[in-house]
Amino acid sequence: MAGKDIQVTLVKSLAGQLKNIQASARGLGLKRIHQTVTVKDTRENRGMINAAVHLLRIEEKGA
């Protein structure tokens, strides 16, 4: 896990989602549909990704 990055893209809207799912997406830095961010592969980020996985496209990047 150490040293890897994950590229996360929001592909579906946050509208109508539970507050914790919205908060997880925002915690990853996602605000708009089709916005992509790169985050470190940590347990905390993996937890936020797993909460909103049905709204995201995930690509693992080696560092």
Buried (B, 14 or more C-beta within 10 A) or exposed (E): EEEEBBEBBBEEEBEEBEEEBBBBBEBBEBEEEEBEEEBEBEEEBBEBBEBBEEBBEEEEEEE
